[in-house]
Amino acid sequence: MSISAYGSWPTPVTSELVVTAAVRLDEVRPDGTGALIWGEGRASEGGRTELVRRAVDGTVTDLLGDGGNARTAVHEYGGGAWWTSPAEPGVVFVVDWTDQRLRRRETDGTVTVLTPEPAVRRGDRFADGDVAPDGTWLVCVREHHPSAGGPATEVVNEVVRLDARGPSTPEVLVSGPDFVAAPRISRDGGRLAWVSWDHPSMPWDDTVLRVRDLGSGDEVVVAGGPGESVGEPAWHRDGTLTFLSDRTGWWNLYRWTPARGVEALVVLDAEIGVPAWQLGGSRHAVLDDGHVVFARSSEGFDALVVREPDGSLTTLDTGFTAIRSVRADGPDAVVCVAGSPTSEPGVHRVTTAGAVTTLRAPRDLGLDPATISVPEPMVYASTDVHGAAREAHALYYPPSGTGPDGELPPLLVVIHGGPTGAATPVLAVGLQYWTSRGFGVVDVDYGGSTGYGRAYREQLQGAWGIVDVADCLAAARALADAGRVDPARMAIRGGSAGGFTTLAALARADTPFSAGADHFGVADLEALARDTHKFESRYLDGLVGPYPADRDVYVERSPLHHVEDFATPLIVLQGDEDAIVPPNQSEMIVDALRDRGVPVAYLLFAGEQHGFRKAENIRRALDAELAFYARLFGFDLPADEGIAPVEILGGRSPREH
């Protein structure tokens, strides 16, 4: 019996399987009736986010119906698009993607629009709210855009108060900082906590947590300032406020009261927090009996941990390695969205004793366990911005089978976005798409990634395009030197910030890669600094340097200015509505490479923003990338999947294709 060449293996993990019934699970929250509500981003429905309610008796219903889309555009990345009211069981507050207005949804399905119609379509965007204990008013973040397509400098972010039961004019409570997040009302309704920060900081750099007495107006700074990132404030019945801070170099858990000030609750060389790219996240919950349940990341893997009232810690044996949206559900349990290397994320209830009940099961993929590649942690040698030796981290997924004797598998180096993101050790069918065909895949946690402490995260300060590239090259070379992959067939792929690293790794004469895939990546750092949204408009100050003062560094680091060293075939995939990395970034690099005669393919997807959400586009992007590698690496495409070839062109504008 012949053995198929690496890359051409028959597999049940097709692009159709990737998208069929696929969902992106959003936050999960109790609704006060004993039921749970969670969000499902459904690729089969154009990527819209439905809210799903699971009643006490297990009955599951959609709340929004066709057309509803619980998604906010605050910070462009969104998050915190819906929340529940502890004072009014069953009531849900939700922002719809279409107009960004806030709505109140009753248990009988009645919907009341709470916010005024803005002068500019989607000019007022709402997110990350909290409802007062008496249910009559709420607070949330408002992002105001005075004009359509206006500059980032005119956008205003504020905390506003609204009537929770009918239309009202927003009352501004907090204004002045460049950004605000996580407004939270105390259990007695008398105090407000919130987080703020100013350019050029990002929320994982320097933030401040404040509390205001809503009666007297007196304010106190609880924590934060230069060199400290704080977040995730949460009030509790006893009047205490818990929050996360990385003052020790790790995002750990603290408690504040006016009388005692700040006390440490959990101090570990591990991360409880994650970068606040999206609003409304939760990695810890304080239960009424005094237990605290939190997710912590160590060496790239999550676990659920219980802090006992006496301060001792117990790690629960749940098998989960990727956890988010941890929220109290009763006196002795939490609900969360969690998964493992062999299971996609699901919604689960976990007691403090470690008992797990699955409430929203992952898809039944019907895969033989032997088909699933499980990640191996890698710690390997790389270099810093000065060329000095340092350690880097990655997860390596070997091919889920064996190829012909004498042949080594091709390698796909995967680069996460952010660049403060992280490789996530959870079953991702889109990654298994590659390993089940015979690719080795290495998911790189380069310097700058989250999960290894603030010092590791800050290794990318002033070094974007250097440290990340060095770590990706070093990972590929380490696997090739170990004889695990074919050094002549190594490709690199990444999206957003990972797309920039992909291009930077290819735009050099010593690149080890023979193919690349750029998903909506940055080609020109100057153009990004001039033409991006408010949230990231000063992000490059830390990663590269202040602009335009350090313009020479921007030019030097931009792949667009090194096309003379760019000879590697490239496929570029881009959404035409991307406001974070606009299409002109992709078109600039495509034009430049075609002018030089470098083989390049370009696919522009209509109606897509920063990341593809529609099933047909996710399928086409995956299959086109596979077809691209098949042509370059010399293996056959599976005949039964109907994968269309991808056209590789040169010398023409992408607008002509």
C-alpha positions in Angstrom: 0.0 0.0 0.0 1.5 3.3 -1.1 1.9 6.2 1.5 0.8 9.6 0.3 3.4 12.4 0.2 3.3 14.9 3.1 0.8 17.6 2.4 -1.4 15.4 0.2 -2.8 13.1 2.8 -6.6 12.3 2.6 -8.2 13.8 5.6 -11.7 14.3 7.1 -10.5 17.8 8.2 -11.7 19.7 5.2 -12.5 23.4 5.0 -16.2 22.3 5.0 -15.6 20.7 8.4 -13.9 23.8 9.6 -17.0 25.9 9.1 -19.9 23.5 9.3 -21.8 24.3 12.5 -18.7 26.2 13.7 -19.2 28.9 16.3 -17.0 31.4 18.1 -18.2 31.3 21.7 -18.5 34.7 23.2 -19.0 35.5 26.9 -21.2 33.5 29.2 -23.3 35.0 31.9 -26.0 33.9 34.4 -29.2 35.9 33.8 -30.6 35.7 37.4 -33.3 33.2 36.7 -31.0 30.2 37.0 -30.5 30.2 33.2 -27.3 31.0 31.3 -26.8 33.2 28.3 -23.8 33.0 25.9 -22.9 34.4 22.5 -22.3 32.3 19.4 -20.6 33.8 16.4 -21.9 31.7 13.6 -19.9 31.4 10.4 -22.8 29.8 8.6 -24.9 32.9 9.3 -22.5 35.5 8.0 -20.5 35.6 11.2 -23.2 37.3 13.2 -23.3 36.8 17.0 -26.5 35.2 18.3 -27.3 35.2 22.0 -28.3 31.7 23.3 -30.3 31.1 26.5 -30.2 27.8 28.3 -33.0 27.5 30.8 -32.9 25.6 34.1 -34.6 22.6 32.4 -32.0 22.5 29.7 -34.1 24.1 27.0 -32.0 26.1 24.6 -33.4 29.1 22.6 -32.0 31.8 20.4 -32.8 35.3 21.8 -32.1 37.6 18.9 -33.4 35.7 15.9 -32.4 36.2 12.2 -30.6 39.4 11.6 -29.7 40.3 15.2 -26.0 40.6 15.8 -24.7 41.2 19.3 -21.4 43.0 18.4 -19.9 46.3 19.3 -17.4 48.4 17.3 -15.8 50.1 20.3 -12.0 50.0 19.9 -12.9 48.2 16.6 -12.2 44.9 18.4 -15.4 45.1 20.4 -16.2 42.9 23.4 -18.7 43.5 26.1 -21.5 43.9 23.5 -24.2 42.5 26.0 -24.8 42.1 29.7 -27.5 41.0 32.1 -29.1 42.7 35.1 -28.9 41.2 38.6 -31.9 43.4 39.6 -34.1 42.1 36.8 -33.7 38.4 36.1 -33.9 37.5 32.5 -33.4 41.1 31.1 -30.6 41.4 28.6 -28.9 44.6 27.4 -27.4 44.3 23.9 -25.6 46.4 21.3 -26.5 45.5 17.7 -23.7 45.6 15.1 -25.9 47.3 12.5 -26.4 50.7 14.2 -24.4 50.3 17.5 -27.4 51.4 19.6 -28.1 49.8 23.0 -31.3 47.8 23.4 -33.1 46.4 26.4 -34.6 42.9 25.8 -37.3 41.7 28.1 -38.0 38.0 28.9 -41.1 38.1 26.6 -39.0 39.4 23.7 -40.0 43.0 23.9 -37.2 45.3 22.8 -36.7 48.9 23.8 -34.0 51.1 22.1 -32.3 53.0 25.0 -29.8 55.3 23.2 -30.6 58.1 20.8 -30.1 57.9 17.1 -26.7 59.5 16.4 -26.2 62.3 13.9 -23.7 60.0 12.1 -24.5 56.4 11.3 -22.8 54.3 14.0 -21.4 57.5 15.4 -22.1 56.5 19.0 -20.9 53.0 20.0 -21.7 51.4 23.4 -20.1 48.5 25.3 -19.0 47.0 28.6 -22.0 48.0 30.8 -23.2 47.4 34.3 -26.6 47.8 35.8 -27.4 49.5 39.2 -28.7 47.3 42.0 -32.2 48.7 41.8 -32.3 48.2 38.0 -33.3 51.7 37.1 -30.0 52.9 35.6 -26.8 51.6 34.0 -23.3 52.7 33.1 -21.3 51.8 30.0 -18.5 52.9 27.7 -19.5 55.2 24.9 -17.2 55.8 21.9 -18.3 58.9 20.0 -17.4 59.4 16.3 -18.4 63.0 15.3 -18.0 62.3 11.6 -18.0 59.3 9.2 -14.5 58.2 8.4 -13.0 61.1 10.4 -9.5 61.1 12.0 -8.7 59.1 15.1 -7.9 62.3 17.0 -11.6 63.4 17.0 -13.0 60.2 18.6 -14.0 60.5 22.3 -14.3 57.7 24.8 -16.4 58.2 28.0 -18.3 56.5 30.7 -22.0 57.4 30.5 -25.1 56.8 32.6 -28.4 55.8 30.9 -31.9 55.0 32.0 -32.1 51.2 32.1 -35.8 51.0 31.3 -36.4 53.5 28.6 -34.8 56.0 26.1 -32.7 58.7 27.6 -29.9 61.2 26.8 -26.6 59.8 28.0 -25.1 61.6 31.0 -21.4 61.7 30.9 -19.8 60.5 34.2 -16.2 60.1 33.1 -14.5 62.1 30.4 -10.9 63.3 29.7 -8.8 60.2 29.5 -8.1 58.9 26.0 -9.7 55.5 26.9 -12.0 54.1 29.6 -13.1 50.6 30.4 -14.9 48.4 32.9 -17.2 50.8 34.6 -18.6 48.9 37.6 -21.3 49.9 40.1 -20.9 48.8 43.8 -23.5 46.5 45.3 -25.0 49.4 47.2 -25.2 51.6 44.2 -23.1 54.3 45.8 -19.7 54.0 44.1 -18.3 53.6 40.6 -15.1 51.9 39.7 -13.5 52.2 36.2 -10.2 51.8 34.4 -8.6 54.5 32.2 -5.4 55.1 30.2 -3.9 57.6 27.8 -1.9 57.6 24.7 0.6 56.3 23.9 0.0 53.5 26.5 -2.1 50.4 25.7 -4.2 48.7 28.4 -1.4 46.2 29.0 1.1 49.0 29.6 0.0 51.7 32.1 -3.6 52.0 33.3 -5.3 53.5 36.4 -8.1 52.1 38.5 -10.3 54.8 40.2 -13.3 54.7 42.5 -15.8 57.6 42.8 -18.3 58.1 45.5 -21.4 59.0 43.5 -22.9 61.0 46.3 -20.0 63.3 47.2 -18.1 63.0 44.0 -14.9 62.2 45.9 -12.4 60.0 43.9 -9.5 57.8 44.9 -6.9 56.1 42.8 -6.9 52.5 43.9 -4.0 51.2 41.8 -2.1 51.7 38.6 0.1 54.3 37.0 3.4 54.1 35.0 4.7 50.6 34.7 1.5 48.9 36.1 -1.4 47.4 34.1 -4.6 47.0 36.1 -8.0 45.7 35.0 -11.0 43.6 35.6 -12.5 45.4 38.6 -15.4 43.6 40.3 -17.5 44.6 43.3 -18.7 42.1 45.9 -21.4 41.8 48.6 -19.0 42.7 51.4 -18.1 46.0 49.7 -14.7 44.9 48.6 -13.3 45.5 45.1 -11.1 42.9 43.4 -8.9 43.6 40.4 -5.9 42.4 38.5 -2.5 44.1 38.5 0.9 43.2 37.1 2.8 45.2 39.7 4.9 42.1 40.5 5.6 41.4 36.9 2.6 39.0 36.6 -1.1 39.8 36.3 -2.2 38.7 39.8 -5.3 39.2 42.0 -5.8 41.9 44.6 -8.6 43.2 46.9 -9.3 46.8 47.9 -11.4 48.4 50.6 -11.3 52.1 51.8 -10.3 51.0 55.3 -7.6 48.5 54.5 -6.4 49.7 51.1 -5.0 47.1 48.7 -4.2 43.6 49.7 -2.8 40.7 47.6 -5.2 37.8 47.2 -3.2 35.6 44.8 0.5 36.1 43.9 2.0 33.6 41.5 4.6 33.6 38.8 1.8 33.0 36.4 -0.7 35.2 34.5 -4.3 35.5 35.6 -4.9 38.5 33.3 -4.8 38.7 29.5 -4.3 41.8 27.3 -7.5 43.8 27.0 -7.9 43.8 23.3 -11.6 43.3 23.9 -13.8 44.8 26.6 -15.9 42.9 29.1 -13.6 39.9 29.8 -13.5 38.1 33.1 -10.8 35.7 34.4 -11.8 35.5 38.0 -15.0 35.2 40.1 -15.5 35.7 43.9 -18.2 33.3 45.3 -20.5 34.2 48.1 -18.9 31.7 50.4 -15.5 33.4 50.1 -13.9 31.1 47.5 -12.2 32.7 44.5 -12.0 30.8 41.2 -9.6 32.0 38.6 -7.9 31.0 35.4 -4.2 31.2 35.3 -1.7 30.7 32.5 1.7 29.1 33.0 4.1 28.2 30.2 1.3 28.8 27.7 -1.3 26.5 29.3 -4.3 27.6 31.3 -5.8 25.9 34.4 -8.7 26.7 36.8 -7.5 27.4 40.4 -9.6 27.8 43.6 -8.4 30.1 46.3 -9.8 28.8 49.6 -10.9 31.3 52.3 -7.7 30.6 54.2 -5.6 31.6 51.2 -4.5 28.2 50.1 -4.7 27.3 46.4 -6.1 24.2 44.7 -5.6 23.5 41.0 -8.7 21.8 39.6 -8.2 18.7 37.4 -10.6 19.8 34.6 -8.3 19.1 31.5 -9.0 22.6 30.3 -6.0 24.4 28.8 -7.7 27.5 27.4 -10.2 29.3 29.6 -12.1 32.6 29.5 -15.3 34.3 30.8 -15.1 32.9 34.3 -18.2 34.0 36.2 -19.9 33.0 39.5 -22.9 30.7 39.1 -24.4 30.0 42.5 -22.6 29.7 45.9 -20.0 27.0 44.9 -19.5 27.1 41.1 -18.5 29.1 38.1 -19.4 28.9 34.5 -16.7 29.5 31.8 -15.8 29.0 28.2 -13.0 26.5 28.0 -11.4 23.9 25.8 -8.4 21.6 25.6 -6.0 20.3 22.9 -8.5 17.6 21.9 -11.7 19.6 22.4 -13.0 22.8 21.0 -14.2 25.4 23.5 -17.6 24.7 25.1 -19.6 26.3 28.0 -19.0 24.4 31.2 -20.1 24.7 34.9 -17.3 23.8 37.4 -17.8 23.5 41.1 -15.1 24.4 43.7 -14.7 20.6 44.2 -13.8 20.2 40.5 -17.0 18.6 39.2 -17.6 19.6 35.5 -20.9 19.8 33.8 -20.9 20.7 30.1 -23.8 23.0 29.2 -22.9 23.8 25.6 -20.9 20.9 24.2 -18.3 21.5 21.5 -19.1 20.1 18.1 -19.0 16.4 17.6 -16.4 16.4 14.8 -16.4 12.6 14.4 -12.6 12.6 14.3 -10.5 9.6 15.2 -8.3 10.7 18.1 -5.3 9.6 16.0 -6.2 12.4 13.6 -5.7 15.1 16.2 -2.3 16.5 16.6 -1.5 17.5 20.2 0.9 20.4 20.9 4.3 19.9 22.3 5.8 22.9 24.3 9.0 24.2 22.8 11.7 26.3 24.6 14.5 27.1 22.3 17.4 29.5 21.8 16.9 32.9 20.0 18.4 36.3 20.2 17.3 39.8 21.5 17.4 43.1 19.7 21.1 43.3 20.4 21.9 39.8 19.3 22.3 38.4 22.8 21.1 34.9 23.6 17.6 34.5 25.1 14.9 31.9 25.3 11.7 31.8 23.2 8.6 29.7 23.4 6.3 27.9 21.0 3.9 25.0 20.6 4.8 22.4 18.0 2.1 20.3 16.4 3.6 17.3 14.5 1.9 15.8 11.5 -0.8 13.3 12.6 0.7 10.4 10.7 3.8 9.1 8.8 4.9 9.9 5.3 7.1 8.1 2.8 10.5 6.8 3.9 13.2 9.4 3.3 10.8 12.3 3.2 10.4 15.0 5.8 7.2 17.0 6.3 6.8 20.6 5.2 6.6 23.1 8.1 4.1 25.9 8.6 5.2 28.6 11.1 2.1 30.3 12.5 2.3 33.8 14.0 -0.5 35.0 16.3 -1.7 38.6 16.2 -1.6 41.3 18.7 1.4 41.2 18.8 0.6 40.7 22.5 -1.5 37.6 21.7 -0.5 34.0 22.5 -0.5 30.6 21.0 -3.6 28.9 22.5 -3.4 25.1 23.2 -7.0 24.4 22.3 -8.3 22.2 19.5 -8.5 24.5 16.4 -9.9 22.7 13.4 -8.3 25.3 11.2 -4.9 24.2 12.5 -5.7 20.5 12.3 -6.6 21.2 8.6 -2.8 21.3 8.1 -1.5 18.7 10.5 -3.9 16.0 9.2 -2.6 16.6 5.7 1.0 16.0 6.7 2.3 19.5 7.7 4.1 20.2 10.9 2.9 23.4 12.5 4.7 25.5 15.0 2.7 28.2 16.8 5.3 30.7 18.0 5.0 32.7 21.3 7.7 35.1 20.3 9.1 37.7 22.7 6.2 40.2 23.3 3.6 37.4 23.7 1.3 37.1 26.7 1.5 34.3 29.3 5.1 34.6 30.4 5.0 37.7 32.5 5.5 41.4 31.8 9.2 41.2 31.2 8.7 38.7 28.4 5.9 40.9 27.0 8.1 44.0 27.0 10.9 42.3 25.0 9.1 43.6 21.9 9.2 47.3 23.1 11.1 49.1 20.4 11.9 45.8 18.8 8.9 44.9 16.6 10.1 43.4 13.4 13.3 42.2 15.1 12.6 40.0 18.1 9.5 38.5 16.7 11.2 37.7 13.4 14.2 36.3 15.2 12.0 33.9 17.2 10.1 32.7 14.2 13.3 32.1 12.2 14.9 30.3 15.2 11.8 28.1 15.7 11.9 27.0 12.1 15.6 26.4 12.1 15.5 24.5 15.4 12.9 22.0 14.0 14.9 21.7 10.7 18.1 21.1 12.6 16.4 18.4 14.7 15.4 16.6 11.5 11.7 17.0 12.2 10.8 19.1 9.1 12.0 19.6 5.5 14.2 22.7 5.5 13.5 23.2 1.8 9.7 23.4 2.4 9.1 25.8 5.2 6.3 28.4 5.0 5.3 31.2 7.3 1.8 32.6 7.9 0.2 35.2 10.1 -2.7 37.7 10.4 -2.7 41.3 11.4 0.4 41.9 13.5 1.4 38.3 12.5 1.1 39.4 8.9 3.6 42.1 9.5 6.0 39.5 11.1 5.4 37.2 8.1 6.3 39.9 5.6 9.3 41.1 7.7 10.6 37.5 7.9 10.3 37.1 4.1 11.8 40.5 3.2 15.4 39.5 3.9 18.0 37.7 1.9 18.6 35.1 4.6 15.0 34.0 5.0 14.7 30.2 5.5 11.1 30.2 4.1 10.1 29.2 0.6 6.5 30.4 0.8 4.4 32.8 2.9 0.8 33.7 3.6 -0.1 37.3 4.7 -3.5 37.6 6.2 -4.4 41.4 6.4 -0.9 42.2 7.5 1.0 45.5 7.8 3.4 46.2 4.9 4.2 49.9 5.7 4.5 51.0 9.3 4.3 54.7 8.3 0.9 54.2 6.6 -0.4 52.3 9.6 0.7 55.1 12.0 -1.1 57.6 9.8 -4.2 55.6 8.9 -5.6 53.4 11.7 -8.2 53.6 14.3 -7.9 55.4 17.7 -7.3 52.4 19.9 -4.0 51.5 18.1 -3.2 54.9 16.7 -0.2 55.3 19.1 0.5 51.7 19.7 3.6 51.9 17.5 5.2 54.5 19.8 6.1 51.6 22.1 6.7 48.9 19.5 8.8 51.0 17.1 9.2 54.6 18.3 7.4 57.9 18.3 6.2 59.0 14.9 7.3 61.1 13.0 10.4 61.6 15.2 11.6 58.1 14.5 10.5 58.0 10.9 13.8 56.4 9.8 13.1 53.4 12.1 9.6 53.0 10.6 11.1 53.0 7.1 13.8 50.6 8.1 11.4 48.1 9.7 8.7 48.2 7.0 8.7 45.2 4.6 7.6 47.5 1.8 11.0 49.1 1.8 12.9 45.9 1.5 11.3 44.3 -1.5 14.7 44.1 -3.1 15.4 41.2 -0.7 11.9 39.7 -1.2 12.0 36.7 -3.5 9.7 34.3 -1.7 6.3 33.5 -3.3 3.4 35.1 -1.3 -0.3 34.8 -1.0 -2.2 37.7 0.5 -5.7 37.6 1.9 -7.6 40.7 2.9 -11.1 42.0 3.9 -12.3 45.0 2.0 -13.9 46.6 5.1 -10.9 46.3 7.4 -10.6 49.5 9.5 -7.7 48.2 11.5 -5.3 47.2 8.7 -6.9 48.8 5.6 -6.7 47.1 2.2 -4.2 49.6 1.0 -1.6 47.8 3.1 -2.1 44.5 1.2 -2.3 46.3 -2.1 1.0 48.1 -1.6 3.0 44.9 -1.0 1.2 43.1 -3.8 1.9 45.9 -6.3 5.6 46.1 -5.2 6.2 42.3 -5.5 4.4 42.0 -8.9 6.5 44.9 -10.2 9.6 42.9 -9.3 8.2 39.7 -10.8 7.9 37.9 -7.5 5.1 35.3 -7.6 2.1 36.6 -5.6 -1.6 35.8 -5.3 -4.1 38.2 -3.9 -7.7 37.5 -2.6 -9.9 40.4 -1.5 -13.0 39.3 0.4 -16.1 41.5 0.1 -17.9 42.4 3.4 -15.1 41.2 5.7 -13.4 43.2 8.4 -10.4 42.4 10.5 -10.6 38.6 10.4 -12.9 36.5 8.2 -16.3 35.6 9.7 -18.3 34.3 6.7 -18.3 30.5 6.1 -17.7 30.8 2.3 -14.7 33.1 2.8 -13.1 31.1 5.6 -13.3 28.0 3.3 -11.9 29.8 0.3 -9.0 31.4 2.3 -8.0 28.0 3.7 -8.3 26.1 0.4 -6.5 28.8 -1.6 -3.6 28.8 0.8 -3.3 25.0 0.5 -3.5 25.2 -3.3 -0.7 27.8 -3.1 1.6 25.6 -1.1 0.8 22.5 -3.2 2.0 24.2 -6.3 5.1 25.5 -4.6 6.0 22.4 -2.6 5.1 19.8 -5.3 2.3 17.8 -3.7 -1.1 16.9 -5.1 -4.4 18.4 -4.0 -7.0 15.9 -2.9 -9.3 15.2 -5.8 -12.4 14.7 -3.7 -12.4 18.1 -2.0 -13.0 20.2 -5.1 -10.3 22.7 -4.2 -10.0 25.4 -6.8 -6.5 26.4 -7.9 -5.3 29.9 -6.9 -4.0 32.2 -9.6 -0.5 33.4 -9.0 0.2 36.7 -10.9 2.8 39.3 -11.3 3.1 42.8 -12.6 -0.5 43.9 -12.3 -2.5 45.9 -9.8 -4.7 43.9 -7.5 -7.6 46.1 -8.4 -7.3 44.7 -12.0 -7.8 41.1 -10.8 
